Amino acid sequence: MKREDRRTEQSLVSLVTQLNKAIHRRSSEELLGMRVKPYIALGFIRDHPGVSQQELEAAMFMDANAVVLLLNELESARYLVRRRDPQDRRRHIVEMTTAGRHALERADKARETLDEEVLAVLSPEERATLRKLMNRVLEGLLQPSPSGGAAR
C-alpha cells in the first residue's frame, strides 16, 4: 500500500492533528515575532473590535485562566489593553494598541509565506474550497450545543 493510500485511511482528527503539528513547527516565534497563540488571539481581536474576554475564550476554545494568562502576556508586550465594559462592569473589553497592530501586521506577512509553503500542493480553487470548508466546520463547533455553551 502506498503512503498516500494510508493517509486517506486516517481519521480526520488524526490528519488535522498532524497538520497542526507540522504548521506549529514551521510557525516559530522567530518567524512570527511571537508565539502562535498570541498571534491567533491578536488576529481575532483585530477582526472582532470590542471583543470581551469571554468571547475570546469561546472563540479560541480556551478556559478562562489560560485566556487571562495569554492576555497578561499581550498586555505586558503593550499589544493590547483591557478595560471594563461601561454597560456591564463585570465584563472586560479587549482592544488592540498601535504596537499590537504593527506586530500583527509583521506576523501576518510571515504567516502569508507559511501559508504559501503549506498550501503549495493545492490549486487556488482547492485552497478556496479548503478554507471555506474549514470555516464551516469551525462555525459549527462554535454554535451552542443543546446542553448550553459552544459545542466542543
N, C-alpha and C positions, 0 to 999 in steps of 0.2 A: 504494500500500500504506500502510495506516495505521501510525502509530508503534507502537501496541500489537502489531500483527501482526509487525512487525520484531523486537520484543523477544522474542516467543515463538520466533522462529527462532534466537536467540542461544544459544550453548552454555551449559550450566550453570555452567562455570568463569567465563565472561565475566559472567554475571548475578551470581554470588556476589562476584566481584571488584568490580563496580560498586557493589553493595550495601555491601560492606566499606568502600569509599572514601567513600561517602555517609555511613555511620554514623561513620567516623573523623572526618570533617569536623565533624559535629554534636557529637561527644563530646569537646569541648575540655578542656584542663586546667582552664580556668576553671569549666566546668560540673561536672566530676567532683572537682576539687580535687587531681587527679593525672593523669598521662598514662594512656592506655588500657592499655598492657601491665602496668604496676604494678597497676592496678585488677584486671585479669584474674588476675594472679598472686595477689594477696591473696584474691580470691574463691575461687580453687582451694585455697589454703592453709587458709582458713576451712572449706571444705567437706570437706577431707581432713586431719584432725588427724594430726600426726606424719609428714607427707609428707617424703620425702627430696628433696634437690636433684635427684637423678637422675630421680625420678618426676615432678618438676616439668618437667624438660627434655622428657620424653616427652609429657606432657600439653599443653605449650604449643608443641610442635614447634619447639623452640629448641635450639641447640647449647650445650654446657657453658659456654663462655666468656660467651655472651650471658646465660645464666641467672645466672652469678656476678655480672656487672655489674648486672643487674636486682636481685638480692638485696642487693648492696652499697648500691644506691640506697635500697631499702626499709629496710635496717638503719640507714643514716645518718639516715633520717627517723624512726627509732625505731618503725617499724611492725612489725618482726619481729626475731627473734633466731635465730641458728643455733647448734646445739650438736652435739657428737659423739654418735652413737648408742652407748649403753653396750654394746649387743650386738655392734656392728661399728664399731670406731674409725675405719674409713675413710669411713663414711657420715656426712653431716651431716643432722640433722633440722631442719626449718624450722618455727618456731612464731610465731604472731601475738601481738603485745603488745596491751595495752588500748588504747594510742594507735592502733594499726593497726586494731583492731576499730571504734573510733569513726570513723576516717577512712573505712573501708569502708562503714559504715552511712550516712554522709553522701553518699558517692558512689553508693550503691545507690538512695537517694531520687532523686537527679538522673537516674540511669540509668532508673528507672521512668518518669519524664517522657519521656525519649528513646524508650523502648520504645513508649509510647503514640503518640508522634508518628510513628515509623517504621511501626507496625502499624495505624495509624488506618483504612486502607482494608480491613482484614480483620475478619471477624466473630469473636466469641470462639471459635467452633468451628474456624474456619480458623487462628486463632492457635495453638490447642492442637495441631492437626494439623501445622502447620509446625514447631513446637517439637519434637514427637515425632519427625518425620522427620529434622530436623537432628541431634537427639541420636543417632538410629540411625546416621546417616552418620558422625558423629564417633566413635562407639563402634567402627564398622567400621574406621576409619582407625587407631585405637589398638590394634587386635588385632595380635598378632605376625604378621609375614609369613613365608612358608615359608623365606626365607633368614635368618630371625632378626631380632629387633628389631621395632619397630612399623612397620606399613605406612605409607609416606609418599608 
